[in-house]
Amino acid sequence: MKIESLKLVYFSPTGTTKKIIERIAQGLDHGAVEVVDITKPEGRKQQLQTSENELLITGVPVYFGRIQTNALEWLHTIEAQNTPAVCIVVYGNRAYDDALLELKDTAVRNGCVPIACAAYIGEHSFSNSETLIAAGRPDADDLNHAQSFGEKIRKKILSVPSINHISDITVPGNYPYIDKTDIKNKFSSVDFITVDNNCSRCGDCARHCPVSAIDSENSASIDMKKCILCSACIKACPMNARKIKSDMIKNISLRLSQTCQARKEPIFFL
């Protein structure tokens, strides 16, 4: 099977998913690569069309066992024509639940043919110095695994004459998917970020926010109805001026730091 180019698509507020996708691409070792970063609102304004001669690699983080809503809405707009696809989810060492199945199903509905799927681990969005949850991941071992996975995908592509010879891939997950309605209601408008006097008004937090929830001229002003709890603004702050203040989120992060200590390893389906 001949692949003329790679298309890398990722939603990556804190950069973990981006790292995994880039290392998979390194393993594939293809000269023609197009990157479609849908993390920021402006990146989600463009529509993507793909053909049978391209390989689409899509990576998204797992939020509460599902694909993040803004990313999912954009993914539904992809127009593919029998395009071979690689589906990647990145989760914070708890569980990826139905997210990988949801991503694979979305790819199929868009006209893709999944040829490989995988779940990787990234530092949890609620991880901080007091409650470490998969801190520092993906680490060197994770990235080496991702590159090796890319090499395996390349071998698979070279071993089949056409996309019509690709068998269906079974991934874990349940129907119906986990219902996020109660979760959304529970966390909607939760005022969970505090900004202290160390804030220099540099604007890095607003620039890193994937949903434009932070006022670029007043970083302490946060639209919590837009906020997706990704903590990108907290992790991006050069002055360490932004912290989790909500008891609800603090309790969740404490519980996860206690129950998710055992290291989970990447898993792939090829």
HELIX and SHEET records of a PDB file:
HELIX    1   1 THR A   16  LEU A   28  1                                  13    
HELIX    2   2 PRO A   41  ARG A   44  5                                   4    
HELIX    3   3 THR A   69  LEU A   75  1                                   7    
HELIX    4   4 ALA A   99  ARG A  109  1                                  11    
HELIX    5   5 ALA A  140  SER A  159  1                                  20    
HELIX    6   6 ILE A  163  HIS A  165  5                                   3    
HELIX    7   7 THR A  181  PHE A  187  1                                   7    
HELIX    8   8 ASP A  204  HIS A  208  1                                   5    
HELIX    9   9 ALA A  232  ALA A  236  1                                   5    
HELIX   10  10 ASP A  247  THR A  259  1                                  13    
SHEET    1   A 4 VAL A  33  ASP A  37  0                                        
SHEET    2   A 4 SER A   5  TYR A  10  1                                        
SHEET    3   A 4 GLU A  54  TYR A  63  1                                        
SHEET    4   A 4 ARG A  66  ILE A  67 -1                                        
SHEET    1   B 6 VAL A  33  ASP A  37  0                                        
SHEET    2   B 6 SER A   5  TYR A  10  1                                        
SHEET    3   B 6 GLU A  54  TYR A  63  1                                        
SHEET    4   B 6 THR A  83  TYR A  91  1                                        
SHEET    5   B 6 CYS A 112  ILE A 121  1                                        
SHEET    6   B 6 ILE A 267  PHE A 269 -1                                        
SHEET    1   C 2 GLN A  49  THR A  50  0                                        
SHEET    2   C 2 GLU A  79  ALA A  80  1                                        
SHEET    1   D 2 ILE A 193  VAL A 195  0                                        
SHEET    2   D 2 ARG A 242  ILE A 244 -1                                        
SHEET    1   E 2 ILE A 214  ASP A 215  0                                        
SHEET    2   E 2 ASN A 218  ILE A 222 -1                                        
END                                                                             
